[in-house]
């Protein structure tokens, strides 16, 4: 019971950090795709 509660509290605590990290990954992927289109 303690382990899932720990994970849930960790997720709620770092939810904003996780969402910003996902946004950074999306921006990186879009940048790579745009770079491939420009250089090709």
Number of C-alpha atoms within 10 A of each C-alpha: 5 7 7 9 10 10 11 11 11 11 13 11 11 11 12 11 12 13 11 12 12 12 12 12 12 12 12 12 12 12 12 12 11 12 11 10 9 8 6 6
